[in-house]
Amino acid sequence: MTEPGDCSVCPTDRAVCYGGGDIGPKPGYWRRSNVTSTFIKCLFEAACLGMIPPENNPQGSCAEGYQ
């Protein structure tokens, strides 16, 4: 943040929060962009890997063969 603002509680049931704006989906979830706080449950949970290293995609990574 570049100026004071409000903090939000991390939705730990569906997201991982590493502090500040470093937040992403847990396995089985995804989100449309890295600025939304809405995490969507995958229809096929195994296809959504979540925010995993080394990429740490804040929208979540997909299993091979999925997008």
PDB file of N, CA, C and O in Angstrom, chain B, residues numbered from 101:
ATOM      1  N   MET B 101       0.831  -1.176   0.000  1.00  0.00           N
ATOM      2  CA  MET B 101       0.000   0.000   0.000  1.00  0.00           C
ATOM      3  C   MET B 101       0.881   1.246   0.000  1.00  0.00           C
ATOM      4  O   MET B 101       1.942   1.250   0.624  1.00  0.00           O
ATOM      5  N   THR B 102       0.468   2.270  -0.669  1.00  0.00           N
ATOM      6  CA  THR B 102       1.216   3.516  -0.709  1.00  0.00           C
ATOM      7  C   THR B 102       0.612   4.570   0.217  1.00  0.00           C
ATOM      8  O   THR B 102       1.189   5.643   0.385  1.00  0.00           O
ATOM      9  N   GLU B 103      -0.528   4.282   0.811  1.00  0.00           N
ATOM     10  CA  GLU B 103      -1.172   5.189   1.748  1.00  0.00           C
ATOM     11  C   GLU B 103      -2.014   4.368   2.706  1.00  0.00           C
ATOM     12  O   GLU B 103      -2.314   3.208   2.424  1.00  0.00           O
ATOM     13  N   PRO B 104      -2.406   4.955   3.846  1.00  0.00           N
ATOM     14  CA  PRO B 104      -3.217   4.196   4.814  1.00  0.00           C
ATOM     15  C   PRO B 104      -4.498   3.657   4.176  1.00  0.00           C
ATOM     16  O   PRO B 104      -5.082   4.281   3.290  1.00  0.00           O
ATOM     17  N   GLY B 105      -4.911   2.500   4.643  1.00  0.00           N
ATOM     18  CA  GLY B 105      -6.125   1.883   4.127  1.00  0.00           C
ATOM     19  C   GLY B 105      -6.683   0.906   5.141  1.00  0.00           C
ATOM     20  O   GLY B 105      -6.240   0.874   6.289  1.00  0.00           O
ATOM     21  N   ASP B 106      -7.626   0.132   4.733  1.00  0.00           N
ATOM     22  CA  ASP B 106      -8.253  -0.849   5.612  1.00  0.00           C
ATOM     23  C   ASP B 106      -7.718  -2.236   5.306  1.00  0.00           C
ATOM     24  O   ASP B 106      -7.472  -2.584   4.152  1.00  0.00           O
ATOM     25  N   CYS B 107      -7.545  -3.010   6.347  1.00  0.00           N
ATOM     26  CA  CYS B 107      -7.125  -4.401   6.189  1.00  0.00           C
ATOM     27  C   CYS B 107      -8.367  -5.292   6.223  1.00  0.00           C
ATOM     28  O   CYS B 107      -9.393  -4.933   6.800  1.00  0.00           O
ATOM     29  N   SER B 108      -8.251  -6.443   5.600  1.00  0.00           N
ATOM     30  CA  SER B 108      -9.337  -7.420   5.589  1.00  0.00           C
ATOM     31  C   SER B 108      -8.855  -8.690   6.249  1.00  0.00           C
ATOM     32  O   SER B 108      -7.660  -8.984   6.251  1.00  0.00           O
ATOM     33  N   VAL B 109      -9.772  -9.433   6.804  1.00  0.00           N
ATOM     34  CA  VAL B 109      -9.457 -10.721   7.396  1.00  0.00           C
ATOM     35  C   VAL B 109      -9.230 -11.718   6.261  1.00  0.00           C
ATOM     36  O   VAL B 109     -10.003 -11.756   5.305  1.00  0.00           O
ATOM     37  N   CYS B 110      -8.178 -12.519   6.363  1.00  0.00           N
ATOM     38  CA  CYS B 110      -7.875 -13.527   5.349  1.00  0.00           C
ATOM     39  C   CYS B 110      -8.939 -14.629   5.388  1.00  0.00           C
ATOM     40  O   CYS B 110      -9.222 -15.176   6.454  1.00  0.00           O
ATOM     41  N   PRO B 111      -9.531 -14.959   4.229  1.00  0.00           N
ATOM     42  CA  PRO B 111     -10.501 -16.056   4.186  1.00  0.00           C
ATOM     43  C   PRO B 111      -9.766 -17.405   4.171  1.00  0.00           C
ATOM     44  O   PRO B 111      -9.693 -18.068   3.136  1.00  0.00           O
ATOM     45  N   THR B 112      -9.224 -17.799   5.331  1.00  0.00           N
ATOM     46  CA  THR B 112      -8.327 -18.955   5.427  1.00  0.00           C
ATOM     47  C   THR B 112      -8.957 -20.285   5.033  1.00  0.00           C
ATOM     48  O   THR B 112      -8.241 -21.267   4.839  1.00  0.00           O
ATOM     49  N   ASP B 113     -10.271 -20.336   4.911  1.00  0.00           N
ATOM     50  CA  ASP B 113     -10.906 -21.576   4.484  1.00  0.00           C
ATOM     51  C   ASP B 113     -10.719 -21.819   2.989  1.00  0.00           C
ATOM     52  O   ASP B 113     -10.865 -22.946   2.516  1.00  0.00           O
ATOM     53  N   ARG B 114     -10.387 -20.733   2.230  1.00  0.00           N
ATOM     54  CA  ARG B 114     -10.239 -20.886   0.784  1.00  0.00           C
ATOM     55  C   ARG B 114      -9.042 -20.146   0.205  1.00  0.00           C
ATOM     56  O   ARG B 114      -8.833 -20.174  -1.007  1.00  0.00           O
ATOM     57  N   ALA B 115      -8.251 -19.484   1.047  1.00  0.00           N
ATOM     58  CA  ALA B 115      -7.111 -18.702   0.555  1.00  0.00           C
ATOM     59  C   ALA B 115      -5.910 -18.836   1.484  1.00  0.00           C
ATOM     60  O   ALA B 115      -6.048 -19.170   2.661  1.00  0.00           O
ATOM     61  N   VAL B 116      -4.732 -18.570   0.932  1.00  0.00           N
ATOM     62  CA  VAL B 116      -3.506 -18.464   1.711  1.00  0.00           C
ATOM     63  C   VAL B 116      -3.086 -17.008   1.672  1.00  0.00           C
ATOM     64  O   VAL B 116      -3.103 -16.383   0.612  1.00  0.00           O
ATOM     65  N   CYS B 117      -2.710 -16.465   2.817  1.00  0.00           N
ATOM     66  CA  CYS B 117      -2.334 -15.055   2.923  1.00  0.00           C
ATOM     67  C   CYS B 117      -0.947 -14.978   3.547  1.00  0.00           C
ATOM     68  O   CYS B 117      -0.726 -15.440   4.666  1.00  0.00           O
ATOM     69  N   TYR B 118      -0.023 -14.391   2.808  1.00  0.00           N
ATOM     70  CA  TYR B 118       1.352 -14.278   3.273  1.00  0.00           C
ATOM     71  C   TYR B 118       1.670 -12.876   3.766  1.00  0.00           C
ATOM     72  O   TYR B 118       2.830 -12.578   4.054  1.00  0.00           O
ATOM     73  N   GLY B 119       0.683 -12.021   3.870  1.00  0.00           N
ATOM     74  CA  GLY B 119       0.873 -10.654   4.345  1.00  0.00           C
ATOM     75  C   GLY B 119       0.713  -9.643   3.228  1.00  0.00           C
ATOM     76  O   GLY B 119       1.036  -9.921   2.073  1.00  0.00           O
ATOM     77  N   GLY B 120       0.220  -8.485   3.576  1.00  0.00           N
ATOM     78  CA  GLY B 120      -0.005  -7.446   2.574  1.00  0.00           C
ATOM     79  C   GLY B 120      -0.932  -7.935   1.484  1.00  0.00           C
ATOM     80  O   GLY B 120      -1.963  -8.549   1.759  1.00  0.00           O
ATOM     81  N   GLY B 121      -0.561  -7.661   0.248  1.00  0.00           N
ATOM     82  CA  GLY B 121      -1.376  -8.084  -0.892  1.00  0.00           C
ATOM     83  C   GLY B 121      -0.997  -9.451  -1.416  1.00  0.00           C
ATOM     84  O   GLY B 121      -1.493  -9.864  -2.464  1.00  0.00           O
ATOM     85  N   ASP B 122      -0.122 -10.172  -0.707  1.00  0.00           N
ATOM     86  CA  ASP B 122       0.333 -11.493  -1.149  1.00  0.00           C
ATOM     87  C   ASP B 122      -0.679 -12.542  -0.706  1.00  0.00           C
ATOM     88  O   ASP B 122      -0.536 -13.153   0.353  1.00  0.00           O
ATOM     89  N   ILE B 123      -1.694 -12.740  -1.524  1.00  0.00           N
ATOM     90  CA  ILE B 123      -2.803 -13.644  -1.210  1.00  0.00           C
ATOM     91  C   ILE B 123      -3.168 -14.432  -2.467  1.00  0.00           C
ATOM     92  O   ILE B 123      -3.114 -13.903  -3.577  1.00  0.00           O
ATOM     93  N   GLY B 124      -3.537 -15.685  -2.286  1.00  0.00           N
ATOM     94  CA  GLY B 124      -3.926 -16.521  -3.413  1.00  0.00           C
ATOM     95  C   GLY B 124      -4.806 -17.667  -2.956  1.00  0.00           C
ATOM     96  O   GLY B 124      -4.977 -17.881  -1.756  1.00  0.00           O
ATOM     97  N   PRO B 125      -5.367 -18.406  -3.906  1.00  0.00           N
ATOM     98  CA  PRO B 125      -6.291 -19.490  -3.559  1.00  0.00           C
ATOM     99  C   PRO B 125      -5.590 -20.729  -3.008  1.00  0.00           C
ATOM    100  O   PRO B 125      -4.447 -21.026  -3.358  1.00  0.00           O
ATOM    101  N   LYS B 126      -6.292 -21.432  -2.152  1.00  0.00           N
ATOM    102  CA  LYS B 126      -5.846 -22.740  -1.680  1.00  0.00           C
ATOM    103  C   LYS B 126      -6.164 -23.761  -2.771  1.00  0.00           C
ATOM    104  O   LYS B 126      -6.942 -23.462  -3.677  1.00  0.00           O
ATOM    105  N   PRO B 127      -5.581 -24.962  -2.704  1.00  0.00           N
ATOM    106  CA  PRO B 127      -5.936 -26.000  -3.674  1.00  0.00           C
ATOM    107  C   PRO B 127      -7.455 -26.237  -3.675  1.00  0.00           C
ATOM    108  O   PRO B 127      -8.092 -26.295  -2.623  1.00  0.00           O
ATOM    109  N   GLY B 128      -8.008 -26.371  -4.875  1.00  0.00           N
ATOM    110  CA  GLY B 128      -9.443 -26.573  -5.023  1.00  0.00           C
ATOM    111  C   GLY B 128     -10.206 -25.289  -5.273  1.00  0.00           C
ATOM    112  O   GLY B 128     -11.423 -25.307  -5.454  1.00  0.00           O
ATOM    113  N   TYR B 129      -9.475 -24.146  -5.285  1.00  0.00           N
ATOM    114  CA  TYR B 129     -10.094 -22.841  -5.507  1.00  0.00           C
ATOM    115  C   TYR B 129      -9.314 -22.046  -6.549  1.00  0.00           C
ATOM    116  O   TYR B 129      -8.172 -22.380  -6.863  1.00  0.00           O
ATOM    117  N   TRP B 130      -9.934 -20.993  -7.084  1.00  0.00           N
ATOM    118  CA  TRP B 130      -9.290 -20.082  -8.024  1.00  0.00           C
ATOM    119  C   TRP B 130      -9.966 -18.737  -7.889  1.00  0.00           C
ATOM    120  O   TRP B 130     -10.987 -18.615  -7.213  1.00  0.00           O
ATOM    121  N   ARG B 131      -9.391 -17.707  -8.539  1.00  0.00           N
ATOM    122  CA  ARG B 131     -10.057 -16.408  -8.588  1.00  0.00           C
ATOM    123  C   ARG B 131      -9.796 -15.750  -9.927  1.00  0.00           C
ATOM    124  O   ARG B 131      -8.776 -16.013 -10.565  1.00  0.00           O
ATOM    125  N   ARG B 132     -10.718 -14.890 -10.361  1.00  0.00           N
ATOM    126  CA  ARG B 132     -10.675 -14.289 -11.700  1.00  0.00           C
ATOM    127  C   ARG B 132      -9.504 -13.357 -11.917  1.00  0.00           C
ATOM    128  O   ARG B 132      -8.977 -13.292 -13.028  1.00  0.00           O
ATOM    129  N   SER B 133      -9.075 -12.631 -10.892  1.00  0.00           N
ATOM    130  CA  SER B 133      -7.948 -11.714 -11.028  1.00  0.00           C
ATOM    131  C   SER B 133      -7.244 -11.583  -9.679  1.00  0.00           C
ATOM    132  O   SER B 133      -7.739 -12.049  -8.653  1.00  0.00           O
ATOM    133  N   ASN B 134      -6.084 -10.941  -9.708  1.00  0.00           N
ATOM    134  CA  ASN B 134      -5.336 -10.824  -8.461  1.00  0.00           C
ATOM    135  C   ASN B 134      -5.803  -9.638  -7.600  1.00  0.00           C
ATOM    136  O   ASN B 134      -5.179  -9.338  -6.582  1.00  0.00           O
ATOM    137  N   VAL B 135      -6.881  -8.970  -7.994  1.00  0.00           N
ATOM    138  CA  VAL B 135      -7.399  -7.859  -7.193  1.00  0.00           C
ATOM    139  C   VAL B 135      -8.743  -8.171  -6.531  1.00  0.00           C
ATOM    140  O   VAL B 135      -9.211  -7.398  -5.696  1.00  0.00           O
ATOM    141  N   THR B 136      -9.357  -9.275  -6.889  1.00  0.00           N
ATOM    142  CA  THR B 136     -10.632  -9.639  -6.277  1.00  0.00           C
ATOM    143  C   THR B 136     -10.390 -10.443  -4.997  1.00  0.00           C
ATOM    144  O   THR B 136      -9.385 -11.143  -4.875  1.00  0.00           O
ATOM    145  N   SER B 137     -11.309 -10.336  -4.059  1.00  0.00           N
ATOM    146  CA  SER B 137     -11.214 -11.136  -2.839  1.00  0.00           C
ATOM    147  C   SER B 137     -12.207 -12.293  -2.870  1.00  0.00           C
ATOM    148  O   SER B 137     -12.451 -12.935  -1.849  1.00  0.00           O
ATOM    149  N   THR B 138     -12.780 -12.557  -4.044  1.00  0.00           N
ATOM    150  CA  THR B 138     -13.722 -13.662  -4.221  1.00  0.00           C
ATOM    151  C   THR B 138     -12.970 -14.889  -4.724  1.00  0.00           C
ATOM    152  O   THR B 138     -12.377 -14.861  -5.803  1.00  0.00           O
ATOM    153  N   PHE B 139     -12.996 -15.950  -3.951  1.00  0.00           N
ATOM    154  CA  PHE B 139     -12.358 -17.207  -4.322  1.00  0.00           C
ATOM    155  C   PHE B 139     -13.449 -18.212  -4.665  1.00  0.00           C
ATOM    156  O   PHE B 139     -14.394 -18.404  -3.899  1.00  0.00           O
ATOM    157  N   ILE B 140     -13.310 -18.850  -5.824  1.00  0.00           N
ATOM    158  CA  ILE B 140     -14.361 -19.716  -6.365  1.00  0.00           C
ATOM    159  C   ILE B 140     -13.942 -21.175  -6.249  1.00  0.00           C
ATOM    160  O   ILE B 140     -12.825 -21.542  -6.614  1.00  0.00           O
ATOM    161  N   LYS B 141     -14.843 -21.999  -5.740  1.00  0.00           N
ATOM    162  CA  LYS B 141     -14.581 -23.428  -5.616  1.00  0.00           C
ATOM    163  C   LYS B 141     -14.604 -24.048  -7.009  1.00  0.00           C
ATOM    164  O   LYS B 141     -15.527 -23.799  -7.785  1.00  0.00           O
ATOM    165  N   CYS B 142     -13.604 -24.846  -7.323  1.00  0.00           N
ATOM    166  CA  CYS B 142     -13.516 -25.502  -8.632  1.00  0.00           C
ATOM    167  C   CYS B 142     -14.565 -26.603  -8.758  1.00  0.00           C
ATOM    168  O   CYS B 142     -14.875 -27.301  -7.793  1.00  0.00           O
ATOM    169  N   LEU B 143     -15.098 -26.741  -9.955  1.00  0.00           N
ATOM    170  CA  LEU B 143     -16.045 -27.823 -10.201  1.00  0.00           C
ATOM    171  C   LEU B 143     -15.345 -29.170 -10.105  1.00  0.00           C
ATOM    172  O   LEU B 143     -15.919 -30.142  -9.613  1.00  0.00           O
ATOM    173  N   PHE B 144     -14.097 -29.225 -10.578  1.00  0.00           N
ATOM    174  CA  PHE B 144     -13.271 -30.430 -10.472  1.00  0.00           C
ATOM    175  C   PHE B 144     -12.061 -30.032  -9.638  1.00  0.00           C
ATOM    176  O   PHE B 144     -11.064 -29.545 -10.171  1.00  0.00           O
ATOM    177  N   GLU B 145     -12.152 -30.245  -8.318  1.00  0.00           N
ATOM    178  CA  GLU B 145     -11.164 -29.726  -7.377  1.00  0.00           C
ATOM    179  C   GLU B 145      -9.726 -30.086  -7.720  1.00  0.00           C
ATOM    180  O   GLU B 145      -8.823 -29.277  -7.501  1.00  0.00           O
ATOM    181  N   ALA B 146      -9.494 -31.275  -8.250  1.00  0.00           N
ATOM    182  CA  ALA B 146      -8.130 -31.708  -8.552  1.00  0.00           C
ATOM    183  C   ALA B 146      -7.481 -30.872  -9.659  1.00  0.00           C
ATOM    184  O   ALA B 146      -6.257 -30.870  -9.788  1.00  0.00           O
ATOM    185  N   ALA B 147      -8.279 -30.165 -10.453  1.00  0.00           N
ATOM    186  CA  ALA B 147      -7.749 -29.345 -11.546  1.00  0.00           C
ATOM    187  C   ALA B 147      -7.169 -28.031 -11.047  1.00  0.00           C
ATOM    188  O   ALA B 147      -6.335 -27.431 -11.725  1.00  0.00           O
ATOM    189  N   CYS B 148      -7.588 -27.578  -9.888  1.00  0.00           N
ATOM    190  CA  CYS B 148      -7.144 -26.287  -9.340  1.00  0.00           C
ATOM    191  C   CYS B 148      -6.100 -26.531  -8.252  1.00  0.00           C
ATOM    192  O   CYS B 148      -6.417 -27.032  -7.174  1.00  0.00           O
ATOM    193  N   LEU B 149      -4.868 -26.172  -8.548  1.00  0.00           N
ATOM    194  CA  LEU B 149      -3.762 -26.447  -7.643  1.00  0.00           C
ATOM    195  C   LEU B 149      -3.568 -25.380  -6.580  1.00  0.00           C
ATOM    196  O   LEU B 149      -2.879 -25.610  -5.586  1.00  0.00           O
ATOM    197  N   GLY B 150      -4.170 -24.215  -6.780  1.00  0.00           N
ATOM    198  CA  GLY B 150      -3.995 -23.118  -5.834  1.00  0.00           C
ATOM    199  C   GLY B 150      -2.743 -22.319  -6.157  1.00  0.00           C
ATOM    200  O   GLY B 150      -2.162 -22.479  -7.231  1.00  0.00           O
ATOM    201  N   MET B 151      -2.327 -21.468  -5.244  1.00  0.00           N
ATOM    202  CA  MET B 151      -1.130 -20.641  -5.417  1.00  0.00           C
ATOM    203  C   MET B 151       0.070 -21.463  -4.932  1.00  0.00           C
ATOM    204  O   MET B 151       0.317 -21.581  -3.732  1.00  0.00           O
ATOM    205  N   ILE B 152       0.803 -22.022  -5.888  1.00  0.00           N
ATOM    206  CA  ILE B 152       1.911 -22.908  -5.545  1.00  0.00           C
ATOM    207  C   ILE B 152       3.248 -22.357  -6.039  1.00  0.00           C
ATOM    208  O   ILE B 152       3.296 -21.682  -7.068  1.00  0.00           O
ATOM    209  N   PRO B 153       4.332 -22.640  -5.316  1.00  0.00           N
ATOM    210  CA  PRO B 153       5.667 -22.210  -5.772  1.00  0.00           C
ATOM    211  C   PRO B 153       6.106 -23.061  -6.960  1.00  0.00           C
ATOM    212  O   PRO B 153       5.577 -24.159  -7.129  1.00  0.00           O
ATOM    213  N   PRO B 154       7.014 -22.625  -7.763  1.00  0.00           N
ATOM    214  CA  PRO B 154       7.705 -21.342  -7.658  1.00  0.00           C
ATOM    215  C   PRO B 154       6.926 -20.217  -8.341  1.00  0.00           C
ATOM    216  O   PRO B 154       7.283 -19.050  -8.182  1.00  0.00           O
ATOM    217  N   GLU B 155       5.882 -20.533  -9.090  1.00  0.00           N
ATOM    218  CA  GLU B 155       5.131 -19.515  -9.828  1.00  0.00           C
ATOM    219  C   GLU B 155       4.369 -18.570  -8.895  1.00  0.00           C
ATOM    220  O   GLU B 155       4.356 -17.359  -9.118  1.00  0.00           O
ATOM    221  N   ASN B 156       3.734 -19.116  -7.852  1.00  0.00           N
ATOM    222  CA  ASN B 156       2.923 -18.326  -6.914  1.00  0.00           C
ATOM    223  C   ASN B 156       1.935 -17.410  -7.632  1.00  0.00           C
ATOM    224  O   ASN B 156       1.827 -16.223  -7.323  1.00  0.00           O
ATOM    225  N   ASN B 157       1.218 -17.987  -8.594  1.00  0.00           N
ATOM    226  CA  ASN B 157       0.215 -17.238  -9.339  1.00  0.00           C
ATOM    227  C   ASN B 157      -0.930 -16.859  -8.387  1.00  0.00           C
ATOM    228  O   ASN B 157      -1.580 -17.747  -7.836  1.00  0.00           O
ATOM    229  N   PRO B 158      -1.190 -15.548  -8.182  1.00  0.00           N
ATOM    230  CA  PRO B 158      -2.233 -15.147  -7.249  1.00  0.00           C
ATOM    231  C   PRO B 158      -3.651 -15.519  -7.697  1.00  0.00           C
ATOM    232  O   PRO B 158      -4.594 -15.406  -6.914  1.00  0.00           O
ATOM    233  N   GLN B 159      -3.808 -15.959  -8.945  1.00  0.00           N
ATOM    234  CA  GLN B 159      -5.107 -16.441  -9.410  1.00  0.00           C
ATOM    235  C   GLN B 159      -5.217 -17.957  -9.224  1.00  0.00           C
ATOM    236  O   GLN B 159      -6.313 -18.515  -9.278  1.00  0.00           O
ATOM    237  N   GLY B 160      -4.093 -18.610  -9.008  1.00  0.00           N
ATOM    238  CA  GLY B 160      -4.056 -20.056  -8.856  1.00  0.00           C
ATOM    239  C   GLY B 160      -3.538 -20.717 -10.109  1.00  0.00           C
ATOM    240  O   GLY B 160      -3.700 -20.194 -11.212  1.00  0.00           O
ATOM    241  N   SER B 161      -2.918 -21.861  -9.941  1.00  0.00           N
ATOM    242  CA  SER B 161      -2.399 -22.636 -11.063  1.00  0.00           C
ATOM    243  C   SER B 161      -3.328 -23.796 -11.348  1.00  0.00           C
ATOM    244  O   SER B 161      -4.047 -24.267 -10.467  1.00  0.00           O
ATOM    245  N   CYS B 162      -3.304 -24.257 -12.606  1.00  0.00           N
ATOM    246  CA  CYS B 162      -4.154 -25.370 -13.018  1.00  0.00           C
ATOM    247  C   CYS B 162      -3.315 -26.620 -13.259  1.00  0.00           C
ATOM    248  O   CYS B 162      -2.153 -26.538 -13.658  1.00  0.00           O
ATOM    249  N   ALA B 163      -3.917 -27.763 -13.013  1.00  0.00           N
ATOM    250  CA  ALA B 163      -3.263 -29.024 -13.351  1.00  0.00           C
ATOM    251  C   ALA B 163      -3.103 -29.119 -14.860  1.00  0.00           C
ATOM    252  O   ALA B 163      -3.830 -28.470 -15.612  1.00  0.00           O
ATOM    253  N   GLU B 164      -2.168 -29.912 -15.289  1.00  0.00           N
ATOM    254  CA  GLU B 164      -1.927 -30.087 -16.721  1.00  0.00           C
ATOM    255  C   GLU B 164      -3.201 -30.529 -17.425  1.00  0.00           C
ATOM    256  O   GLU B 164      -3.889 -31.442 -16.968  1.00  0.00           O
ATOM    257  N   GLY B 165      -3.507 -29.880 -18.531  1.00  0.00           N
ATOM    258  CA  GLY B 165      -4.700 -30.195 -19.309  1.00  0.00           C
ATOM    259  C   GLY B 165      -5.912 -29.350 -18.949  1.00  0.00           C
ATOM    260  O   GLY B 165      -6.983 -29.519 -19.532  1.00  0.00           O
ATOM    261  N   TYR B 166      -5.750 -28.428 -17.978  1.00  0.00           N
ATOM    262  CA  TYR B 166      -6.846 -27.557 -17.551  1.00  0.00           C
ATOM    263  C   TYR B 166      -6.421 -26.102 -17.690  1.00  0.00           C
ATOM    264  O   TYR B 166      -5.232 -25.787 -17.740  1.00  0.00           O
ATOM    265  N   GLN B 167      -7.419 -25.219 -17.753  1.00  0.00           N
ATOM    266  CA  GLN B 167      -7.128 -23.771 -17.799  1.00  0.00           C
ATOM    267  C   GLN B 167      -8.178 -23.005 -17.046  1.00  0.00           C
ATOM    268  O   GLN B 167      -8.111 -21.778 -16.969  1.00  0.00           O
TER     269      GLN B 167
END
